[in-house]
């Protein structure tokens, strides 16, 4: 980053995550792992869809499938990778 460049800010607001079929997992642990992994991915890789300025997406679809797991941490990380893939343009925006 040059001296005259302002740091870029990326804001990702997710209103609701609905996970059907994962009733036995602790939602707080899934959420914590999801937030940590998504923050890491955005920090390290950015958000290509936001490169041209502000962009809002109402929903993402066509995301990679999530693994069947009993680990809330692994599920949260996989979910973050799927969401980041959508934000990177690998998915369908609505």
Secondary structure as GFF3:
##gff-version 3
##sequence-region A 1 94
A	DSSP	alpha_helix	27	45	.	.	.	ID=ss1
A	DSSP	three_ten_helix	48	50	.	.	.	ID=ss2
A	DSSP	beta_strand	60	61	.	.	.	ID=ss3
A	DSSP	alpha_helix	72	87	.	.	.	ID=ss4
A	DSSP	beta_strand	92	93	.	.	.	ID=ss5
###
